Amino acid sequence: MNTVHVNGLDLAYERRGRGEVLVLLHGFPLEHGIWDPLVPLLEADFDLLLPDLRGFGASQGSQPGFGIPGYVADLAGLLDQQGIERAFIAGHSMGGFVAAAFSAAHPDRVGGLALVAAQVGLDSPEKLASRQAVVARVRAEGVTPVVESMPPLLSSDPAVQNQLSEIIQRQSARAVLGGLEAMIARGDYTPALPGFDFPLVLICGLADPIIAPERFREMRALARRAWLVELEGVGHMPMMEAPPETAGALKRFLDG
């Protein structure tokens, strides 16, 4: 892992491959290693930048309250430090919120946006209440409730669930709280979609219990240029459950 000092924090990242820069942003409450199955499938075509978001993985954390704009500022600073003016940005789950927010704030720096098991709208009242309940439990019990509850929601594959349990167990309660509070307070990025003058790749697991396929179809209808890839039998972790199909979808960026 490499580190770079951005916004007063040491952010960890890996950089692999060659070609156009493709940033892969992990979801909640994970780290950049979820993308490992895709690296050998993409590194011949893309210069892959894989950061750990603030507080997750090997990146230094901060007190909660920075929100999605904090993650966006970190990404902008990381790109600046790497001398990258423009990149394709792919975000998984919470990383999709970050990718969409970055695209809205810095459209001139985005060659294309991919939302991998991610959507850009606001939570339903029920989902919002669920996130708030998890915040209370993490404050009281640490990450254990998340370790126990999240993996079955993310994938039905026992092997993937075991990998996810190990990853989540490594995360700090402070990072988990920061991510939860950022998602609770986030804005609605749906109005930005029609204005994006770059390709949008949407990757949807049809067995995902977290985001319904209809959300992806709605986003495709709003965007100027969008590809929707629907994966049968895949849940919330396409990069781990269906690496070849997910890599193939991201290569759509090369079609212009």
N, C-alpha and C positions, 0 to 999 in steps of 0.2 A: 504493500500500500504506500502511496505517496500522500503527503500532506501539504497544504498551502494555507497561509494565514489570511483570512477574509473576514471583514466585519468584526474584528476582535476575537475570532475563533480559529482554531486549527481544524480545517475540513479535510477529510480523507477521501481519496479517490483512486481509481485505477484508470489507466489509459492503454487501450489495446487496438491493434489493427492499423489500417491505412485507408485513405480515401476521404470522402466527405465526413465531417464530424457528426456523429449521432450521440446525443446525450440520453442516457437511460436512467430515469428517476424511479427509485423503488417506492413501494407503497407502505402503508402503516400496518403494523409496527415492525418493520423489517429493515433490511440493509441491502447494499448493492449486490451481494452474492446471489440473490434470487435470479439475476440475469445470467448466471454462469452457464446454463445450458445453451444460451443463445450465442455466447461469445465465439465459439469455433464456427458457427454458422454465418456469422456476420463480419468477422474481422478481416476477411479478404476484400470486402466491399466498403466498409466504413471504418473511420477512425473513432473508436468507441470511447466515450468518456462516462465513467460509472462512479458517481459520487455517493457517499453516505450523507444523507440529509442531516442537518444540524441535530446533534445529540444521539443519532443512531449509529450503529456499527462502531467504527473507529473515529468518528468525528466528535469533536468537543461539543458539549452541550451548553445551554444557557437556561436561565429561568424561563418558565412558560410566559406567554404574553406577546411573543414576537409575531405570531399569526402566519398565514400564508405569505403575506408580504415579506416576512423575514426570510423564509425559504427562497423566495424570488430574488431578494437582494443577494443572498448567498450564491445563488446560481450565476447571477450577473457578475459578481466579483470573481467567481471561479473561472468563468469564461474570459474575463479580462486578464486574470493572472496567466492563463494558458495562451493568451494571444489569439483567441478565437472571436472573430467578429460576428459570425453567422453559423448556425448549426440546425440540424434536425433535432427536435426535442420529443422524446417519448416518455410518457408518465404512466405508471401503474397505480390504480386506486388513488390514494392520497397524492401520490406523485403526479397523477393526472390533473388534480386541482392546481398543483404548483406549475405544471407545464402550461395549462390553460391561462393561468394568471400571468406567467412570464410572457406568453404569446400576446396577451392583451396589452401588457405594459411595454413590451419591446418587440413589436411586430417586425421591425426592420432587421432583427437579429435571428429571425426564425425562417428556416428554409422549408419546414414542414412540421406538422404537429401530429403525434400519434397518441391516442387514448387507449390504453390497454386495460380492459376491465375497469374503466374509469368513465365518469360522466361529469358534466360541468354545472349542473343545476343545484338547487338547494335541497336540503333534506326534507323529507316529510315530517310532520309533527311527531309521528311515532319514532322515526329514526333519530330525530334530534333528542327526544326524551331518552332513548336508548343510550346515545353517546353520553349524555349527562349522567346517567346512572353508572356508566363505566368509569367516568371521572371520579365519582364518589367512592367507588370500590377501589380504584387504584390508589387514591389518597389514603384509604384505610388499610389496604392489604398489599400494596405494591403490584408488581406485574403478574403475580400468580393467577388472578382471575382471567387475565387476557391470554395467558399461556394455555389455560384450560378451555376457554370458550372459542378462541379465534380459529385454530386450525381446521376444525370440522366445517366452519363456514367458508373457509377459503378454498378447500378442496375436499373431494370425496375419496381421493387416492390415499390409502394409509401411509405409503412411503413418503409422499409429499407432505402429509400432515406431520409426520415425524421430523422431517427437515425443518418445517415451519416452527414446530414447538421448540426446537433447539435454537433457532434464530431469535424467536421472541424472548426466550428465557435470558438471552444475552443483553437485552435492551434495558436501560435504566428506567425507573418509574418517572423520572423527570422528563426524559425524552418522550415517553408514552403520553404523559399529561400534556406536554407541549403540542404533540401531534393532535390529540383529541381536541384541545382547546382551539387550535388553529382551524380544524374542520368545522367545529361548532360555529365559530365566528366568521367563517369565510363568506365571500360574496357570491352572487350568481353570475357565472361567466357565459351563460347562454346567449345574452344579447350581443356578445362579441363575435360569435361564430359567423354570422353573415358577412362581417367585415374582414375576415381573415383572407388575405390574398395569397395563400399558399396551400398546398395539399393537406388534407386531413385524413389520417388513417384511423379507422375505428375497429378495434379487435374485441369481439364479444364472445364469451363462453355461454353457450345456450343452456348450460346446467348451472350457471352462476346464480346462487340464491340471494346475492346482494344487490345486483343491478339487473333489471328486466331488459330483455332484448328491445322492447319498445323504446327505451331511452336512447339506444344507439340509433334506431331508425329515425327518431325525431331529430337527433343531431345531424344525421346525414342529410335530411331534408332541408336543414337550415344552412348548411355550408355550401360554398361555391363549388369546391372541388373536393369530393369525399369518396373514399372507398370504405365499404363496410365488409368486414370478414367475420362471419358467424361460424363458430366452431362447435360441432356436435359433441356432446358428452364432456365438455370442458367447463370447469367452474371459474373461480375468481383468479386463478393463477395460470393463464395461458402459457407464459414463458417456461413454466415448470411442467405443465401437463401436456402441452403440444408444442415443443420447441420448433420443429421444422415448419409447421404452419404459421407460427407466430413470426419466425424469422422471414418467411416468405412474404408475409403481409408487410413487414417493415421495409423490405426491399422494394415495395411499390414506390417509395420515395425516389428511387433511381429512374423511374419512368417519367418524372417531371410533372 
